[in-house]
Amino acid sequence: MIENSEFPKPIPILGIILLSFLVVVIISSALAAVFIPDLEEQVASPLATKMFLVFGEWGLILLPMAYVRSRNLSFQKAFRLNAIPLPLFFWSVVIGLGIAILGDELDRLMSLIVPPPEFLQNLANAMKINNLTDLLTLTFGAVFAAAFVEESIFRGLLQQSIERHNNVTMAVIYSSLAWTIIHGILFWYIQIFLLGIILGLLAWRSNSIVPALVAHAMNNALALLLYNVDTQSLDKLYLLNGHVSPLFLLPAVAGVVGGIKIFYRYYGNKIDFTVG
């Protein structure tokens, strides 16, 4: 059993995460410089973005894993890799699809206030699937790797540490804030922070990153799909006057709210943070 006093404190964990991010950025930049020497071409290159998604995401978890090992902690407990019942897996999918749709509408509302930065178009180009290699790379990197790695270190390791040494409210907010900042895209800060709050609630209530991981993966998968759908088809079915149609928005709200309520009912009113 891991007692609260034995679990690593938040500041060292946050330091390890930031150091890991810095190392990944340096190595990814070096690799991009080797394959694409021209700096402007690097920024606009879909290849550089795809390389970062695959190698960068998996690289982020290496130092946290080494840190957990150095503390003689179980990976399962430290990263909150606990099983959940099958019905809650289903509701995690529903919540993930819902937050993806709501996040898309938040993007559209934000663009009315602040023009999206130009590099987001480069990101959209990098998300285009042109062949089987692109499909496998983006699915593996942007969907599965991003969800597993980020949930492991932010909702698993960091949030759990703050829960144990401080309180749940601080844990959900601060881990979401750290996750938002690490993305480094100011235009998406509000959307990412709100998404992080929902994922943090799921991880806390279930004492597992699996619901957050599933919801995160579904969010990224739907975003990837929207990047690759024909614009005219999207306008007819999904959009209304440039915004997400109420036919999609209302079920999305119902799915997210209803799913969170089910998690609260299933796990009752109290969670024990001392994990066996």
C-alpha positions, 0 to 999 in steps of 0.5 A: 500500500502506498501511503500519502506520506510516501508518495512523491510531492507535487513540486519534484514531479512538476520539475520532472515533467518540465525537464522531460518536456525541455529534453523532448523539445531539444531532441525533436528540434535536433531531429527536425534540423537533420531531416529539414535543415531550413527553419521556415520549412520546419515550421510549415512541414507536416513531417516535422509535426508528425515526428514530434507527435510520435517521438515527442509524446512517447519521450515525455513519459521516459523521465517520469517513469525513471523517477517513479522507478527511483522511488521504488513505486509501482507504475500501476499505482503511481500512474493510476493504471487501475481498471474500471467497469465496462459500463464506465468505459462506454460512458468515457467514450460518450464523454470524449465525443461530447467534449470534442464537439463542445471544444470545436464550438469553443474554437469557433467562438474564440475565433470571433474574438481572437483570430487563430494564429497562422501556425494552426493552419500548419497544424491542420495540414499536418493532420491531413491523412494522405496515405496509410503511413499518415493514418498509422502515424497520426492514429498512433501519435495524436490519438493513442500516444498523446492520450496515454502519455499525457493522462499518465503524467498529468492526471495520473502522477501529478494530480494524484500527488496534489490530491494526496498532499493538498486537496482535490480542488487544487489537484484538478485545477493545478494539473489542468493548468500545467497541462494547458501551459505545456501545450503552448498554444494560447488560442487553445488555453481556455478550451484545453483548461476546461477539458483538463478539468473534466478529465481530472474529475474523471480520474479523481472519481474513478481513481484511474486514468482509464476514463480520462485516457479514453475520453482524451483519445476520443476527443483527439480521434474526432478532431483528427476526423474533422481535419480530414472531412470534406468541408462541403459535407461538413457544412451540410451535416455538422454546421449551421451558419459556421457553428456546430449545429444544435443537433450535435451540441445538445446531445454533446452537452447531455452526454458530458453532463450525464456521463459525469453524473453517472461517475459520481453516482457509481463511486459515491460521495467519497474517494479514498486516496490511499491506494492499495 
